[in-house]
Amino acid sequence: MSDAALINELQTHGMRMVDPTVGMESRRGGAGPTDHKAVTIGGATVMVPVHTAPAFDSPYVVQAPDADGLAEVTKGGTPLGQVKFPMRPKFYDLKTKGGIPYQHIATLHSKDVLATTVLQECIRYASRKKTCQFCSIGQSLAAKRTIAHKTPEQLAEVAKAAVELDGVKHMVMTTGTPAGKDRGAKVMVESARAIKAAVDIPIQGQCEPPEDNIWHRRMFEAGIDSLGMHLEAVTPEVRARVMPGKAQISLEAYFDSFKAAVKVFGRGQVSTYILAGLGDTPEEILATSQELCKIGVYPFVVPFVPVSGTPMESHPAPTSEFMSAILAPLSRMILRAGMSAESAKAGCAKCGACSALSVYEKLGVS
């Protein structure tokens, strides 16, 4: 089985661990790739579900690793390939002067990406009528695995340690959406300034499109190298059903903000996260991705993962065939537009761990 095919299979079905304690601890709840473990397959480190309903019944089993940390992946007892687990980062053993574990401020994604949710609360999350049905941003806060607001000083301290101790290459800052017309851009500005003053690390900021496009320039000047504004779903019908609050920001408003952001950050340095499997068809996702590529926005398409404790915990994950039907043509589309995961300065597109998209891109240029 090829690396791309194995990644697709594991990310859509999840994996069962013979020894769940092996490797870097998994993430549960919170924003970003949650209920996952990071594993390296071939040359790519990816996030694979281990705590989701599909993973509990997955036909893919990861055996105990050997002395070199390599573990066999089997299906029905037949070996399919090997995975390797990244080491636990050294910065996880540290605390701030106030006694807050660094891991509660930022976590390691993939093998060399530092990630944080600056505001672990969102104006939409508490409302059943407005919340995104797939979101678990409040779970890690409720479980006391994080803090509600990471200050610029805390983020700078942890980022410096992660770079110096663990060789972290870039950083992703996302946020729950606060009240206010900036929609999270202000905390991106404040945080980036402090981090860049402490350590030289490329940063991606993520927020909803601010009402005033001046915030794009402010984020860039503060040290944000690339920007993520996430659509999640691409058709009005699916958006209204799955994320009724966020859907009030129209697709037209997103595209206006995308165009303004590309003028500031450059082609390929603005991206959007699209969750395949929410209800949009491959054709609809590819059509929207084509429009994004035209204006210089990188469409990062990932398989939807049903997270325990959310309204969509029983929603089926997409099949590997569904993902292949999107990622193969999408990778060629992105390369033709002069963009790539490799050329992104920071963020989800550059990391690529939540999707096999970057692996398909490499196949396209090999």
Stockholm file with secondary structure:
# STOCKHOLM 1.0

chainA/1-366         MSDAALINELQTHGMRMVDPTVGMESRRGGAGPTDHKAVTIGGATVMVPVHTAPAFDSPYVVQAPDADGLAEVTKGGTPLGQVKFPMRPKFYDLKTKGGIPYQHIATLHSKDVLATTVLQECIRYASRKKTCQFCSIGQSLAAKRTIAHKTPEQLAEVAKAAVELDGVKHMVMTTGTPAGKDRGAKVMVESARAIKAAVDIPIQGQCEPPEDNIWHRRMFEAGIDSLGMHLEAVTPEVRARVMPGKAQISLEAYFDSFKAAVKVFGRGQVSTYILAGLGDTPEEILATSQELCKIGVYPFVVPFVPVSGTPMESHPAPTSEFMSAILAPLSRMILRAGMSAESAKAGCAKCGACSALSVYEKLGVS
#=GR chainA/1-366 SS CCHHHHHHHHHHHCCEESSTTSSSCCBCSSSSSCSEEEEEETTEEEEEESSSHHHHTCSEEECCCCTTSEEEEEETTEEEEEEECCCCCGGGGCBCTTSCBGGGTCEEETTTEEEEESBCCCTTTTCTTTSCTTCCTTHHHHTTSSCSBCCHHHHHHHHHHHHHHHCCCEEEEECCCCSSTTTTHHHHHHHHHHHHHHCCCCEEEECCCCSSTHHHHHHHHHTCCEEECCCBCCSHHHHHHHCTTGGGSCHHHHHHHHHHHHHHHCTTSEEEEEEETSSCCHHHHHHHHHHHHHHTEEEEEEECCCCTTSTTTTSCCCCHHHHHHHHHHHHHHHHHTTCCTTTCCSSHHHHCTTCSHHHHHHHHHC
#=GC SS_cons         CCHHHHHHHHHHHCCEESSTTSSSCCBCSSSSSCSEEEEEETTEEEEEESSSHHHHTCSEEECCCCTTSEEEEEETTEEEEEEECCCCCGGGGCBCTTSCBGGGTCEEETTTEEEEESBCCCTTTTCTTTSCTTCCTTHHHHTTSSCSBCCHHHHHHHHHHHHHHHCCCEEEEECCCCSSTTTTHHHHHHHHHHHHHHCCCCEEEECCCCSSTHHHHHHHHHTCCEEECCCBCCSHHHHHHHCTTGGGSCHHHHHHHHHHHHHHHCTTSEEEEEEETSSCCHHHHHHHHHHHHHHTEEEEEEECCCCTTSTTTTSCCCCHHHHHHHHHHHHHHHHHTTCCTTTCCSSHHHHCTTCSHHHHHHHHHC
//
